[in-house]
Amino acid sequence: MKNVMKLMSVMLAALMALSLCSTAFAADESPEIKNVIIMIGDGMGENHLEMAKQKEGTALAMDTFPYKGQSMTRSFSSKVTDSAAGATALACGVRTNNGCVSVFPLDPLGAFVIPTSITEAAMKNGLRTGVITTDSTTGATPAGFSAHTSSRGNGRTIAYQQMASGIDLIWGHSEDYIDAGTSTKNGYTYIATLEEMNALENGSKSFGQFADDCWSRMPESETTPTLAEMTESAIRILDNDDEGFFLMVEGAHIDKNSHGNKA
């Protein structure tokens, strides 16, 4: 029993130390950096990039960036990460177990402490924030930037946390936990079409639930925006003050098609 208590004490101390590290996000003092956009190709690797360049016969826009780097996003529980643990590494800077969303691996229920996400750090520093995806809005990657829970399958919990998060816009494929009534009750304008998205005023708060595929728009749909259209509108809506904004953009279908080996 004494050994168990000692182990629990060590685990709690480690969690507190991790918490202090996770809250160390600071606003950039440089006046040159105002807005931050993280674009995530879920499940994307160097092989996908090379295949795209070979198929299109041209370089990619990212090849023109002045700086490049890599990060190891393996999970706490496995060398092969899943989207939830990968998103946690990108959003919070900590490793967690596969299936967990922005929680510490030794405290998946958040009983003692939860890590701070870059979205939360941005809001704390006065930036406007947005999360958009071709996945459902409660999917693993958007959840990593907007919620904290022990399982990526806790869709209802993720949806409730998102609506209480204060994030200015969350857009993606529709799911069952969010409707116009609950969105309005939580201070969000509910949108479900391309036309409604384009009609949003700069500086507005909105929750987007699109019925059709935001990735390929196949079959062609005039009512659902593509990821590119969502990104353009999100930048327009968020970029309306001197404080700047943070935006996460996810192309989820790279991973979805790779699972089926579909080039």
C-alpha positions in Angstrom: 0.0 0.0 0.0 2.9 2.3 0.8 4.4 1.7 -2.6 1.1 2.5 -4.3 0.8 5.7 -2.3 4.4 6.7 -3.3 3.6 5.9 -6.9 0.5 8.1 -6.8 2.5 10.9 -5.3 5.1 10.7 -8.0 2.4 10.6 -10.7 0.6 13.7 -9.2 3.9 15.6 -9.0 4.7 14.7 -12.6 1.2 15.9 -13.7 1.7 19.2 -11.9 5.1 19.7 -13.5 3.6 19.0 -16.9 0.8 21.4 -16.1 3.3 24.2 -15.4 5.0 23.4 -18.7 1.8 23.4 -20.7 0.8 26.8 -19.5 4.0 28.3 -20.6 2.6 29.6 -23.9 3.4 33.3 -24.2 2.3 36.0 -26.6 4.9 36.7 -29.2 6.5 40.1 -28.4 7.4 40.7 -32.1 5.1 43.2 -33.8 5.8 41.3 -37.1 3.7 38.3 -36.1 -0.1 39.0 -35.8 -2.0 35.9 -37.1 -1.3 32.2 -36.7 -2.7 29.5 -39.0 -2.0 25.8 -38.4 -3.0 23.7 -41.5 -3.1 20.0 -40.7 -3.2 17.2 -43.2 -4.4 14.5 -41.0 -2.4 11.3 -41.5 -0.2 13.1 -44.1 3.5 12.2 -44.5 6.3 12.9 -46.9 5.1 10.0 -49.1 1.8 11.8 -49.7 3.6 15.0 -50.6 5.8 13.3 -53.1 2.9 11.5 -54.7 1.0 14.7 -55.0 3.9 16.4 -56.7 4.4 13.5 -59.1 0.7 13.4 -60.0 0.4 17.2 -60.5 3.8 17.7 -62.0 4.5 20.7 -60.0 5.9 21.8 -56.6 3.6 22.4 -53.7 3.1 25.9 -52.1 4.6 24.6 -48.9 7.8 24.0 -50.8 8.2 27.7 -51.1 8.1 28.4 -47.3 11.4 29.8 -45.9 11.5 27.5 -42.9 10.7 23.8 -42.5 10.8 21.5 -39.5 9.5 18.3 -38.1 8.0 17.1 -34.8 7.6 13.7 -33.3 3.9 13.2 -32.5 4.0 9.5 -31.4 1.6 8.8 -28.5 2.3 8.0 -24.9 0.9 4.5 -25.4 2.2 3.5 -28.8 4.9 4.4 -31.4 2.0 4.6 -33.9 -0.2 7.6 -33.0 -3.8 8.0 -33.8 -5.5 11.4 -34.7 -6.5 12.1 -31.1 -3.1 11.8 -29.6 -1.5 13.4 -32.6 -3.8 16.4 -32.3 -3.0 16.6 -28.6 0.7 16.8 -29.3 0.1 19.6 -31.8 -2.4 21.5 -29.8 -1.1 21.1 -26.3 2.6 20.1 -26.7 2.2 16.9 -24.6 2.0 13.2 -25.4 -1.1 11.3 -24.4 -2.6 7.9 -25.0 -4.1 6.9 -28.3 -7.8 7.8 -28.2 -7.4 10.6 -25.6 -8.1 14.2 -26.5 -6.0 17.0 -24.9 -5.5 15.3 -21.5 -2.5 14.1 -19.7 -1.9 10.3 -20.1 -1.8 9.6 -16.4 -4.9 11.7 -15.7 -7.2 11.0 -18.7 -10.3 12.1 -16.8 -8.8 15.4 -15.9 -9.3 14.9 -12.2 -6.2 16.9 -11.2 -5.2 19.0 -14.2 -5.6 19.4 -18.0 -3.1 20.8 -20.4 -3.6 24.2 -22.0 -4.2 24.1 -25.8 -2.8 26.7 -28.1 -6.4 27.8 -28.9 -7.0 28.5 -25.2 -3.6 30.3 -24.9 -4.6 32.4 -27.9 -7.9 33.4 -26.3 -6.1 34.2 -23.1 -3.9 36.6 -25.0 -6.8 38.4 -26.7 -6.7 36.7 -30.1 -9.9 35.6 -31.9 -9.9 31.9 -32.7 -11.3 29.4 -35.2 -11.4 25.6 -35.8 -12.4 24.3 -39.2 -12.3 20.8 -40.7 -13.6 18.4 -43.4 -14.3 16.0 -40.6 -17.2 16.3 -38.2 -16.8 19.1 -35.7 -16.4 16.6 -32.9 -13.7 14.6 -34.8 -10.4 13.9 -33.1 -8.4 16.7 -34.6 -10.8 19.6 -34.1 -11.6 18.2 -30.7 -7.9 18.3 -29.8 -8.0 22.1 -30.4 -11.3 22.7 -28.7 -12.0 20.2 -25.9 -10.5 17.9 -23.2 -11.8 14.3 -22.8 -10.6 10.8 -22.1 -12.0 9.4 -25.4 -12.4 10.7 -28.9 -15.7 8.8 -29.0 -17.3 11.2 -26.4 -19.0 13.2 -29.1 -21.6 14.7 -26.9 -19.1 15.8 -24.3 -16.9 17.3 -27.0 -19.8 19.2 -28.5 -20.9 20.7 -25.2 -17.3 21.7 -24.4 -17.0 23.3 -27.8 -20.1 25.4 -27.4 -18.9 26.5 -24.0 -15.3 27.2 -25.2 -15.7 30.7 -26.4 -14.0 29.9 -29.7 -15.3 32.3 -32.3 -16.0 29.8 -35.1 -16.1 26.0 -35.3 -17.1 24.6 -38.8 -17.2 21.1 -40.2 -19.4 18.2 -41.2 -22.6 18.0 -39.2 -23.3 15.5 -36.4 -26.1 14.8 -34.0 -25.2 16.8 -31.0 -25.5 20.4 -32.3 -28.5 22.2 -33.7 -29.7 25.7 -34.2 -31.3 25.9 -30.8 -28.3 24.8 -28.8 -26.0 27.0 -30.9 -28.1 30.1 -30.4 -28.4 29.3 -26.6 -24.6 29.4 -26.4 -24.2 32.6 -28.4 -23.4 31.2 -31.8 -25.0 31.8 -35.1 -25.9 28.4 -36.6 -25.0 28.0 -40.3 -25.5 25.0 -42.6 -24.9 26.3 -46.1 -22.4 28.1 -48.2 -24.7 31.0 -48.6 -25.2 31.3 -44.8 -21.4 31.2 -44.3 -20.8 33.9 -46.9 -23.4 36.1 -45.2 -21.7 36.1 -41.8 -20.5 39.5 -40.7 -16.8 40.1 -39.8 -16.3 39.5 -36.1 -19.3 37.3 -35.7 -19.4 34.0 -33.8 -20.8 30.9 -35.6 -21.1 27.2 -35.5 -21.1 25.5 -38.9 -22.7 22.2 -39.6 -22.5 21.2 -43.2 -24.4 18.2 -44.5 -22.3 17.3 -47.6 -18.7 16.4 -48.0 -16.5 19.6 -47.5 -13.5 17.9 -49.1 -14.4 16.8 -52.6 -17.9 18.2 -52.9 -18.8 15.1 -54.9 -21.5 14.9 -56.1 -21.3 18.6 -56.7 -23.2 20.6 -54.1 -23.9 24.3 -54.3 -24.9 24.4 -50.6 -21.8 23.1 -49.0 -18.5 25.0 -48.9 -15.2 23.4 -49.7 -12.3 23.6 -47.2 -10.7 26.3 -49.3 -13.9 28.4 -49.2 -14.2 27.8 -45.4 -10.6 28.9 -44.9 -11.1 32.1 -46.9 -14.3 33.0 -45.0 -12.8 32.2 -41.6 -9.8 34.5 -42.3 -12.2 37.3 -43.3 -14.3 36.9 -40.2 -11.5 36.6 -37.7 -9.1 39.2 -39.1 -11.0 42.3 -38.0 -9.0 43.8 -35.1 -5.4 44.6 -34.1 -5.0 41.7 -31.7 -4.8 39.0 -34.4 -6.3 35.5 -34.6 -5.5 31.8 -34.4 -7.0 29.4 -36.9 -6.7 25.6 -37.2 -7.5 24.2 -40.6 -7.7 20.4 -41.0 -7.9 18.3 -44.2 -9.2 15.1 -42.6 -9.7 13.1 -45.8 -6.0 12.4 -46.4 -6.2 10.1 -43.4 -9.6 8.7 -44.3 -8.5 7.7 -47.8 -5.1 6.5 -46.8 -6.8 3.9 -44.5 -8.4 2.4 -47.6 -5.1 2.9 -49.7 -7.0 5.2 -52.1 -4.6 7.5 -53.8 
